[in-house]
Amino acid sequence: MTRALQVDLGLIPYAEAYALQKRTVAARKLGAIEDVILFCEHPHVITQGRNGKREHLLASENVLRQKGMEFFETSRGGDVTYHGPGQIVAYPILDLGAIRRDVVWYVRMLEEAMIRATAEFGIAAGREIGKTGVWVGEGKASEKLAAIGIHISRWVTSHGLAYNVSTDLRNFDLIVPCGIADRKATSLEKLLERGVKLDEVKPKLATHLGEVFGLELQQMGRAELLEKLEAVEQPVAATA
């Protein structure tokens, strides 16, 4: 098992988390930091991937402003999605060059970790052919529990997954989630018909991410991660 860092950022604005991802990716490409998995929760935000269509954002700028909802275009794959409170977002920053150089396999393993975590709550989740993510239910009645959108540069991964725990599902009505018009989003809370805290789910998800990628996760605080990144960046800046 290879050691990797697990950092819980808590509730963090999307732009701040995106900037931290970019810094961590740069350090990982240099081999100056271990693999890292960032866990967080975002305030209300809609993001659009590289392949996204603006018409899949159904709400006007005025409506977004009224709801306190930010909008960002990002470098990840995929279409339009929503992030908000009650949703676990994980950003694995892994060197696939040292694990397995296979993009499709990587996406399937993200799905697998979420499927296994969901099974621990007695819910059978799975995949749908041609539709990335994790689904519950059969055929046209299936609902999306978790979304995936990734970016890979020089085999170092960024962006990642969003798993609905207690998410307010009404916010998905503002978009065509991942460009799929005929399916709804669901959440663990809705499926279990009880309240679920993120801290009930996050350790299970972290364990299964470690398993599928052969990583031994070590907890690290945000301040420690920032110190590590600064130690990497200072010599680089000095030689620039």
Backbone as a ProteinNet text record, in pm:
[ID]
protein_1_A
[PRIMARY]
MTRALQVDLGLIPYAEAYALQKRTVAARKLGAIEDVILFCEHPHVITQGRNGKREHLLASENVLRQKGMEFFETSRGGDVTYHGPGQIVAYPILDLGAIRRDVVWYVRMLEEAMIRATAEFGIAAGREIGKTGVWVGEGKASEKLAAIGIHISRWVTSHGLAYNVSTDLRNFDLIVPCGIADRKATSLEKLLERGVKLDEVKPKLATHLGEVFGLELQQMGRAELLEKLEAVEQPVAATA
[TERTIARY]
84.2	0	88.3	52	124.4	56.2	136.4	79.7	23.7	-92.2	-151.5	-212.2	-230.4	-283.5	-432.9	-506.9	-649.5	-669.2	-717.8	-733	-878.9	-938.3	-1078.5	-1080.4	-1129.9	-1131.8	-1258.4	-1357	-1483.3	-1560.6	-1642.3	-1719.9	-1627.3	-1607.5	-1510.5	-1565.6	-1553.4	-1600.5	-1532.5	-1605.5	-1554.9	-1422.9	-1417.3	-1297.4	-1173.9	-1192.7	-1081	-1031	-1126.2	-1088.7	-1020.8	-1068.8	-1011.4	-865.8	-841.9	-705.3	-613.2	-664.8	-584.4	-555.5	-654.1	-631.4	-515.4	-517.3	-414.1	-274.4	-264.8	-135.9	-90.1	-184.3	-151.6	-111.2	-181.2	-146.9	-4.4	29.7	164.2	270.9	245.5	342	350.9	235.6	235	311.2	297.9	370.3	521.7	563	705.8	754.3	658.4	694.8	732.6	690	729	628	518.5	414.8	353.7	300.2	236.1	103	39.3	-98.1	-183.3	-283.6	-369.6	-515.6	-602.7	-746.3	-804.1	-856.7	-920.6	-1069.6	-1121.5	-1265.8	-1319.6	-1437.2	-1495.2	-1645.4	-1703.1	-1843.6	-1844.3	-1923.4	-1924.9	-2054.7	-2046.7	-2169.7	-2231.4	-2356.9	-2429.1	-2348.7	-2325.2	-2249.4	-2288.4	-2293	-2312.3	-2184	-2134.2	-2011.5	-2037.4	-1964.3	-1976.9	-1842.9	-1843.5	-1721.6	-1684	-1570.9	-1519.3	-1618.5	-1694.2	-1788.6	-1929.9	-1943.1	-2075.8	-2142.5	-2274.5	-2354.2	-2425.3	-2411.3	-2468	-2620.5	-2684	-2830.2	-2874.8	-2779.3	-2813.6	-2820.2	-2782.3	-2806.8	-2942.8	-3043.8	-3181.2	-3217.9	-3142.1	-3173.6	-3099.6	-3163.9	-3100.7	-3001.5	-2915.1	-2819.2	-2892.2	-3006.5	-3085.2	-3134.6	-3184.5	-3233.7	-3118.2	-3004.4	-2887.3	-2846.2	-2848.2	-2811.2	-2907.9	-3036.5	-3138.1	-3119.3	-3074.4	-3056.2	-2917.5	-2832.8	-2697.3	-2612.6	-2637.5	-2572.7	-2463.4	-2340.1	-2230	-2228.6	-2156.8	-2141	-1995.7	-1937.8	-1799	-1784.9	-1703.7	-1659.3	-1528.5	-1513.9	-1397.5	-1327.5	-1213.6	-1133.3	-1169.7	-1266.5	-1300.9	-1379.5	-1388.8	-1475.8	-1620.4	-1711.1	-1851.5	-1924	-2049	-2137.6	-2160.5	-2285.2	-2320.4	-2362.9	-2318.1	-2362.2	-2376	-2439	-2462.7	-2386.2	-2324.5	-2266	-2328.3	-2346.5	-2402.5	-2393.6	-2440.1	-2437.7	-2507.9	-2453.6	-2510.9	-2456.2	-2358.5	-2297.8	-2148.9	-2101.1	-1957	-1890.3	-1792.7	-1712	-1571.4	-1517.6	-1380.7	-1298.8	-1181.1	-1089	-961.8	-954.4	-830.7	-724	-609.1	-495.1	-389.5	-401	-322.8	-234.3	-116.9	-29	-63	-146.1	-185.3	-67.3	37.9	158.5	215.8	191.1	242.4	136	13.1	-97.3	-141.4	-199.1	-240	-277.1	-211.8	-234.5	-355.5	-471.4	-594.1	-707	-750.2	-850.3	-985.2	-1027.9	-1158.1	-1157.4	-1050.1	-1036.9	-1047.2	-982	-984.7	-1128.8	-1204.1	-1344.1	-1425.6	-1404.8	-1478.3	-1445.5	-1321.1	-1282.8	-1343.7	-1357.4	-1429.5	-1573.1	-1634.8	-1771.4	-1774.4	-1676.9	-1673.1	-1665.4	-1582.5	-1570	-1703.5	-1776.7	-1906.3	-2012.6	-2007	-2100	-2078.9	-1953.2	-1922.9	-1966.7	-1942.2	-1982.9	-2134.9	-2206.1	-2352.8	-2404.2	-2338.2	-2378.6	-2373	-2284.5	-2274.1	-2399.6	-2480.1	-2607.6	-2725.3	-2693.9	-2798.2	-2865.8	-2800.4	-2858.5	-2773.4	-2839.2	-2769.3	-2762.7	-2645.4	-2623	-2540.4	-2540.8	-2465.4	-2436.1	-2397.8	-2362	-2470	-2470.2	-2555.4	-2465.4	-2485.1	-2402.2	-2415.4	-2300.6	-2299.2	-2324.2	-2345.6	-2371.4	-2278	-2183.2	-2088.2	-2160.7	-2113.7	-2171.6	-2226.6	-2298.9	-2356.5	-2507.2	-2577.9	-2722.8	-2791.4	-2916.4	-2998.1	-3131.2	-3174.4	-3300.6	-3276.8	-3387	-3380.8	-3425.3	-3355.3	-3397	-3427.9	-3540.2	-3579.3	-3615.1	-3643.3	-3679.2	-3555.9	-3438.9	-3318.4	-3288.5	-3226.7	-3191.4	-3042.8	-2986.1	-2840.9	-2806.8	-2724.8	-2681.4	-2551	-2465.7	-2333.1	-2284.4	-2212.6	-2160.1	-2007.8	-1949.5	-1802.9	-1765.5	-1663.8	-1606.1	-1458.4	-1371.8	-1228.6	-1146.3	-1024.2	-923.5	-793.7	-720.3	-592.2	-487.7	-377.8	-266.9	-137.4	-63.8	59.9	32.9	-81.2	-127.9	-156.6	-159	-200.4	-346.2	-427.6	-571.8	-610.9	-722.9	-785.5	-936	-1006.5	-1153.1	-1190.1	-1310	-1338.7	-1484.9	-1537.5	-1671.7	-1755.1	-1886.9	-1982.8	-2090.6	-2106.6	-2195.2	-2303.5	-2428.8	-2540.5	-2578.8	-2554.3	-2589.8	-2722.9	-2723	-2846	-2871.4	-2829.8	-2838.1	-2983.6	-3008.3	-3141.2	-3157	-3231.7	-3240.5	-3314.5	-3386.3	-3457.7	-3361.3	-3237.6	-3139.8	-3099.1	-3120	-3090.4	-3191.6	-3304.5	-3403.8	-3353.9	-3245.2	-3189.6	-3104	-3077.5	-2988.2	-3045	-2982.4	-3001.5	-2878.7	-2892.1	-2772.7	-2694	-2567.8	-2478	-2536	-2627.8	-2684.8	-2787.4	-2833.8	-2931	-3066.7	-3154.9	-3280.9	-3387	-3381.5	-3492.7	-3467.5	-3367	-3338.5	-3329.6	-3363.2	-3358.9	-3238.6	-3201.3	-3098.6	-3167.1	-3092.8	-3141.4	-3032.1	-3061.5	-2963.3	-2975.1	-2872.1	-2872.9	-2985.4	-3004.6	-3109.7	-3248.6	-3272.4	-3401	-3419.1	-3313.6	-3321.5	-3342.8	-3280.5	-3290.9	-3412.3	-3470	-3585.6	-3552.6	-3431	-3388.3	-3276.9	-3252.3	-3142.1	-3007.8	-2916.9	-2781.8	-2679.9	-2581.5	-2475.7	-2360.6	-2292	-2178.1	-2072.5	-2055.3	-1952.7	-1985.2	-2110.6	-2147.4	-2093.2	-2084.2	-2054.5	-1907	-1850.7	-1716.2	-1610.5	-1606.1	-1503.3	-1518.2	-1642.5	-1665.6	-1617.4	-1649	-1606.1	-1453.6	-1391.7	-1245.2	-1181.4	-1236.4	-1183.3	-1187.3	-1300.1	-1314.8	-1231.6	-1213	-1121.9	-980.2	-940.2	-808.5	-794.2	-899.1	-895.1	-878.5	-962	-961.1	-832.1	-767	-643.1	-517.4	-533.2	-417.5	-343.3	-419.8	-360	-390.1	-290.7	-311.2	-325.6	-447.2	-474.6	-431.9	-361.7	-318.4	-382.5	-451.6	-520.3	-417.7	-446.5	-363.3	-453.8	-423	-502.1	-472.8	-566.2	-550.4	-426.2	-401	-285	-154.4	-147.6	-26.8	-6	-115.9	-104.4	-51.9	-104.4	-59.4	88.7	134.4	277.2	362.1	315.7	388.7	396.4	284.3	281.3	372.6	371.2	457.9	605	638.8	777.7	822.7	729.1	759.4	769.6	677.5	665.8	777.5	830.2	933.1	1060.7	1116.8	1236.7	1207.1	1086.3	1048.6	1044.4	984.4	973.3	1111.7	1201.8	1336.7	1416.8	1388.4	1464.7	1395.6	1276.8	1199.9	1259.2
-119.3	0	125.1	220	347	448.6	527.8	628.3	745.3	794.1	912.9	998.2	1124.6	1217.8	1238.2	1236	1267.5	1398.9	1500	1633.6	1674.4	1704.4	1748.2	1900.5	1961.9	2109.1	2169	2083.7	2135	2211.3	2306.2	2388.8	2496.3	2495.5	2585.9	2634.8	2765.9	2815.3	2742.5	2725.1	2648.1	2704.9	2837.2	2899.7	2874.1	2874.8	2852.2	2708.1	2614.4	2473.9	2447.7	2512.3	2497	2545.2	2659.8	2713.9	2618.7	2560.4	2466.7	2340	2294.4	2178.5	2204.5	2321.3	2353.1	2354.6	2408.7	2411.6	2269	2186.3	2048.7	1967.3	1988.3	1919.6	1956.2	2084.3	2129.1	2061	2049.7	1984.9	1835.1	1775	1629.9	1600.7	1688.1	1669.3	1675.4	1754.7	1764.8	1645.3	1564.1	1454.5	1503.2	1625.7	1688	1663.8	1596.4	1567.6	1432.3	1365.1	1236	1256.4	1144.7	1152	1213.4	1287.6	1358.7	1339	1317.9	1323.6	1434.5	1537.3	1649	1619.8	1625.9	1614.7	1751.2	1785.3	1913.8	1915.8	2027.6	2057.3	2201.1	2229.5	2364.5	2438.3	2570.4	2650.2	2636.2	2677	2658	2708.2	2618.1	2654.9	2561.5	2616.8	2536.6	2545.4	2430.9	2430.6	2365.9	2413.9	2361.4	2305.9	2181.7	2118.2	2159.5	2107.8	2143.6	2111	2003	1960.4	2012.3	2100.9	2146.3	2238.5	2236	2323.7	2425.5	2552.4	2657.6	2645.3	2587.6	2573.5	2473	2395.9	2303.7	2375	2501.9	2587.3	2652.8	2612.1	2654.3	2785.7	2822.9	2944.3	3065	3179	3304.8	3351.6	3446.2	3503.5	3566.2	3627	3692.6	3591.1	3476.9	3372.1	3316.1	3294	3243.7	3341.3	3469.3	3572.5	3570.8	3561	3558.7	3439.7	3328.1	3206	3198.6	3300.5	3298.3	3187.7	3160.6	3048.9	3102.1	3055.7	3096.4	3008.1	3054.3	2975.9	2982.9	2867.3	2862.2	2770.3	2810.2	2719.3	2657.2	2526.3	2456.2	2373.1	2316.3	2236.3	2088.3	2051.2	1908.5	1863.7	1732.6	1678.4	1684.3	1645.8	1643.1	1771.6	1776.9	1887	1977.9	2010.7	2103.2	2023.3	2064.2	1999.6	2101.3	2057.1	2142.1	2084.5	2172.8	2135.9	2222.2	2163.8	2242.8	2170.2	2234.6	2172.8	2036.9	1944.8	1811.2	1717	1761.8	1679.4	1662.9	1538.3	1514.7	1531.3	1621.1	1637.7	1587.9	1503.7	1453.8	1482.7	1538.6	1570.9	1486.7	1367.8	1290.2	1351.2	1376.5	1426.1	1315.4	1226.9	1103	1098.2	1039.4	1015.6	877.5	875.3	747.7	678.1	754	694	588	604.2	508.2	407.4	427.1	337.1	254.5	320.7	254.1	361.3	359.6	463.2	425.5	445.2	403.4	493.1	584.8	685	619.3	527.3	461.5	381.6	309.9	234.8	328.3	444.6	540.7	583.7	617.4	659.1	545	422.1	306.1	283	309.5	290.1	397.2	519.8	621.7	576.1	524.5	471.4	355.8	265.9	147	183.7	283	325.5	376.5	451.3	504.6	395.5	300.3	186.6	105.6	81.5	5.2	81.3	212.5	293.4	291.7	299.2	297.9	163.8	56.1	-78.8	-93	-18.4	-25.7	28.1	102	152	65.5	-50.8	-142.8	-106.3	-21.4	23.5	-27.9	-91.4	-141.6	-31.2	22.8	123.6	58.5	119.1	60.7	159.9	107.6	189.7	178.6	275.2	267	279.7	194.7	196.1	332.4	391.5	518.7	640	620.5	732.4	721.8	812.2	811.6	846.8	788.8	820.7	697.4	719.1	609.9	627.7	517.2	520.4	420.6	454.7	366.5	346.4	220.5	192.4	132	99.7	28.8	115.5	102.6	164	311.8	351.6	493.2	548.6	457.6	501.5	523.2	493.7	509	655.7	680.4	817.7	824.3	941.9	958.4	998.8	917.5	943.6	1022.4	1002.4	1065.3	1093.8	1204.7	1247.6	1246.4	1233.7	1232.8	1327.2	1407	1490.4	1506.6	1466.9	1463.8	1541.3	1569.1	1625.5	1549.8	1516.9	1448.4	1519.7	1555.8	1621.3	1553.4	1503.4	1427.8	1317.4	1255.3	1143.4	1180.5	1309.6	1352.4	1396.9	1341.4	1365.4	1488.9	1548.4	1652.7	1650.4	1741	1735.5	1597.8	1545.3	1417	1382.2	1368.7	1314.7	1400.6	1388.4	1455.9	1355.7	1328	1223.9	1289.9	1271.7	1338.2	1263.5	1327.3	1268	1325.8	1455.3	1521.7	1647.7	1643.6	1757.3	1797.4	1928.1	1977.6	1952.9	1850.6	1806.4	1905.3	1999.2	2099.3	2183.2	2195.6	2278	2215.9	2086.5	2023.6	2064.1	2123.2	2171.5	2294.4	2354.1	2473	2436.4	2307.5	2261.8	2136	2096.8	1961.1	1884.1	1810.3	1752.7	1662.2	1699.5	1621.9	1602	1691.7	1686.9	1576.6	1514	1403.8	1455.8	1483.3	1552.6	1463.4	1333	1246.8	1171.3	1211.6	1144.5	1247.3	1203.7	1288.7	1252.5	1345.7	1318.7	1262.8	1186	1139.3	1160	1127.8	1141.9	1023.4	1001.1	892.7	913.2	1036.1	1068.8	1032.2	1065.7	1032	880.8	810.5	664.7	593.8	644.7	581.8	630.1	741.7	803.9	837.7	889.4	938	1039	1117.4	1212.6	1140.7	1191.6	1132.6	1246.1	1231.2	1331	1293.3	1395.1	1369	1283.8	1305.8	1231.9	1083.8	1044.9	903	835.7	914.8	860.2	875.8	989.8	1024.3	919.2	867.4	766.3	641.2	601	482.8	508.8	626.2	661	667.9	727.4	737.3	598.6	508.5	372.2	302.6	315.2	245.6	310.1	440.8	504.6	452.1	439.8	383.8	242.4	161.4	20.9	10.1	81.6	62.2	112.6	210.4	264.3	214	124.6	69.6	173.4	261.7	370.8	355.6	383	389.6	537.3	577.1	719.6	764.1	875.4	934.8	1072.5	1095.8	1224	1336.9	1447.3	1566.3	1689	1785.6	1907.9	2000.9	2090.1	2186.5	2273.1	2317.2	2403.9	2331.4	2202.3	2123.1	2108.6	2086.2	2075.3	2205.8	2317.4	2447.8	2469.3	2425	2435.6	2354.3	2233	2146.5	2211	2268.7	2331.3	2453.5	2531.9	2651.2	2611.9	2502.8	2455.1	2412.9	2361.7	2323.2	2446.2	2540.5	2654.3	2756.8	2772.5	2874.4	2850.2	2728.1	2704.3	2720.6	2681.3	2694.5	2841.4	2923.4	3067.1	3132.4	3083.9	3140.7	3115.5	3003.3	2969.3	3017.8	3072.4	3115.6	3243.1
0	0	0	-82.3	-89.5	1.1	70.4	159.8	79.3	120.5	60.5	171.3	142.4	242.1	222.6	331.8	330.1	404.7	333.1	391.8	383.7	498.8	503	512.6	407.4	400.2	460.2	494.1	546.9	440.6	484.1	390.7	334.5	204.2	141.4	7.9	-21.4	-151.2	-266.5	-374.7	-487.9	-541	-558.2	-616.4	-530.2	-398.6	-306.3	-316	-324.2	-337.6	-472.4	-576.4	-710.9	-712.2	-648	-640.6	-563.4	-454.6	-375.4	-455	-531.3	-618.8	-714.2	-777.7	-877.3	-814.1	-693.2	-623.3	-589.6	-546.6	-508.8	-631.3	-741.6	-867.1	-910.4	-902.4	-942.6	-857.7	-727	-637.7	-666.4	-699	-728.4	-857.3	-957.1	-1083.4	-1062.9	-965	-932.7	-850.3	-802.7	-713.6	-575.1	-541.4	-415	-303.3	-336.3	-236.9	-272.3	-171.1	-194.5	-267.9	-305.6	-352.4	-241	-281.9	-185.7	-226.9	-128.5	-154.9	-68	-135.2	-66.8	-54.3	67.5	90.2	128.4	77.5	114.3	88.6	121.2	96.6	45	-56.6	-113.1	-79.7	-63.1	-66.4	-206.3	-222.4	-349	-469.5	-564.2	-684.5	-798.8	-918.3	-1039.1	-1119.5	-1165.7	-1244.6	-1380.3	-1477.6	-1614.1	-1658.7	-1708.1	-1753.9	-1894.7	-1941	-2074.2	-2185.2	-2167.9	-2271	-2244.8	-2148	-2106.9	-2206.9	-2205.5	-2290.4	-2202.5	-2238.5	-2154.3	-2143.8	-2247	-2240.6	-2133.7	-2079.9	-1971	-1836.4	-1833.8	-1717.6	-1741.4	-1666.9	-1692.6	-1624.3	-1523.4	-1447.4	-1504.7	-1499.5	-1543.2	-1436.9	-1477.2	-1381.5	-1263.6	-1291	-1186.9	-1083.5	-1132.7	-1042.6	-958.6	-1022.6	-949.6	-839.7	-872.8	-775.2	-657.5	-686.3	-580.3	-487.1	-542.6	-463.5	-399.5	-424.1	-369.8	-429.6	-558.4	-628.2	-721.1	-702.8	-791.3	-916.2	-1019.1	-1141.4	-1185.8	-1221.3	-1267	-1387.3	-1483.1	-1588.5	-1540.5	-1561.2	-1506.5	-1613.7	-1574.3	-1668.1	-1663.6	-1580.9	-1572.6	-1695	-1712.3	-1815.1	-1769.3	-1856	-1817.7	-1850.7	-1808.8	-1844.9	-1724.1	-1698.6	-1590.9	-1468.1	-1349.3	-1226.7	-1115	-1007.3	-890.1	-771	-692.5	-563.7	-455.5	-338.2	-229	-97.1	8.4	141.4	140.4	218.8	225.4	120.2	46.1	-59.5	-29.1	-34	-18	-153.9	-159.3	-279.6	-246.5	-332.7	-313.5	-437.8	-417.3	-525.8	-508.8	-570.5	-563.1	-655.6	-600.3	-678.5	-673.2	-771.5	-773.5	-897	-880.7	-995.2	-1052.3	-1155.1	-1215.3	-1282.3	-1309.7	-1366.1	-1273.8	-1143.1	-1045	-1002.8	-1048.5	-1009.5	-1129.8	-1229.6	-1354.3	-1455.6	-1568.8	-1671.6	-1757.5	-1700.4	-1767.9	-1720.3	-1805.3	-1766.6	-1738.2	-1824.8	-1805.1	-1675	-1650.1	-1524.4	-1405.3	-1412.3	-1302.2	-1271.1	-1374.9	-1354.7	-1295.4	-1347.8	-1294.9	-1146.9	-1106.8	-966.9	-876	-924.6	-847.3	-824.5	-930.3	-917.8	-818.2	-830.8	-744.7	-596.7	-563.6	-423.9	-370.4	-452.8	-408.8	-401.5	-493	-489.6	-361.4	-326.3	-204.1	-78.8	-77.2	39	54.8	-57	-53.8	-3.7	-43.5	-0.4	151	216	361.7	430.4	357.1	410.6	364.4	305.8	264.9	133.9	53.9	-73	-188.6	-284.1	-402.9	-507.7	-527.9	-632.6	-742.2	-859.9	-969.7	-1079.1	-1196.6	-1311.4	-1417.5	-1507.7	-1626.8	-1748.4	-1846.1	-1966.5	-2035.2	-2063.8	-2134.7	-2048.3	-1917.4	-1826.4	-1706.5	-1698.5	-1586.9	-1457.5	-1347	-1217	-1149.7	-1040.4	-962.2	-957.2	-985.1	-1003.9	-911.2	-875.5	-793.5	-865.2	-875.8	-944	-1080.7	-1148.3	-1275.5	-1392.4	-1503.4	-1629.7	-1619.8	-1681.7	-1686.3	-1548.7	-1453.9	-1318.3	-1230.5	-1284.2	-1202.8	-1176.1	-1060.9	-1021.5	-989.5	-1010.1	-995	-851.6	-788.8	-651.7	-647.4	-746.4	-744.2	-885.1	-898.2	-1028.4	-1026.2	-1145.7	-1161.1	-1274.6	-1252.4	-1357.4	-1326.3	-1416.7	-1384.9	-1487.8	-1447.5	-1538.6	-1511.6	-1616.6	-1601	-1685.6	-1622.5	-1691.4	-1651.1	-1749.5	-1723.9	-1622.1	-1634.2	-1552.4	-1407.5	-1375.8	-1241.5	-1248.5	-1160.4	-1163.3	-1082.3	-1120.1	-1038.1	-1062.9	-995.4	-987	-930.6	-956.8	-893.8	-887.4	-764.4	-747.8	-653	-669.5	-582.3	-545.5	-415.3	-364.8	-279.9	-319.1	-250.5	-122.4	-10	119.5	167.5	198.2	243.4	160.2	36.6	-55.2	-78.9	-87.6	-126.8	-276.8	-312.1	-451.6	-541	-481.3	-563.2	-645.4	-597.7	-671	-805.3	-821	-949.7	-1056.9	-1014.6	-1112.2	-1188.4	-1140.1	-1205.7	-1326.9	-1342.9	-1450.2	-1514.9	-1626.7	-1680.3	-1631.3	-1519.7	-1456.5	-1551	-1571.7	-1658	-1797.3	-1837.4	-1972.1	-1992.3	-1882.3	-1894.3	-1848	-1943.8	-1913.8	-1851.3	-1877.1	-1836.3	-1705.4	-1630.7	-1503.3	-1390.4	-1271.4	-1153.2	-1066.4	-980.8	-879.5	-755	-678	-549.3	-445	-320.5	-212.3	-118.6	-41.7	55.2	156.5	196.8	292.8	237.9	111.8	49.1	40.3	2.3	-13.5	119.7	225.7	357.3	436.6	390.2	458.4	603.6	623.2	755	736.4	838.4	832.7	830.2	748.9	740.9	746.4	833.2	844.3	750.6	698.5	610.9	680.4	811.8	885.6	901.6	874.1	871.5	745.8	638.9	506.5	468.5	505.5	458.7	493.6	618.5	648.7	562.1	534	450	307	255.4	119.9	111.3	212.9	216	219.1	300.9	310.7	175	106	-21.9	-132.9	-128.2	-224.2	-202.3	-75.6	-46.1	-99.2	-80.2	-125.6	-276.4	-350.9	-496.8	-561.1	-498.9	-556.4	-486.3	-387.5	-317.5	-235.4	-170.1	-92.9	56.2	137.8	282.5	318.9	355.7	376.9	516.3	518.8	645.1	656.8	767.3	787	801.8	736.7	751.3	753.6	837.4	845.9	728.8	704.9	595.4	614.3	737.8	765	732.8	767.7	738.1	587.5	514.9	368.9	309.9	357.2	306.7	334.7	452.2	486.4	389	359.9	265.3	127.6	83.5	-48.9	-53.9	52.4	57.1	53.6	122	121.8	-16.7	-96.1	-234.9	-322.4	-305.1	-394.4	-378.4	-257.4	-235.2	-317.2	-314.4	-398.4	-547.2	-590.8	-732.1	-770.6	-681.9	-708.7	-713.2	-626.4	-619.5	-746.2	-813.3	-934	-1062.7	-1046.6	-1166.6	-1224.9
[MASK]
++++++++++++++++++++++++++++++++++++++++++++++++++++++++++++++++++++++++++++++++++++++++++++++++++++++++++++++++++++++++++++++++++++++++++++++++++++++++++++++++++++++++++++++++++++++++++++++++++++++++++++++++++++++++++++++++++++++++++++++++

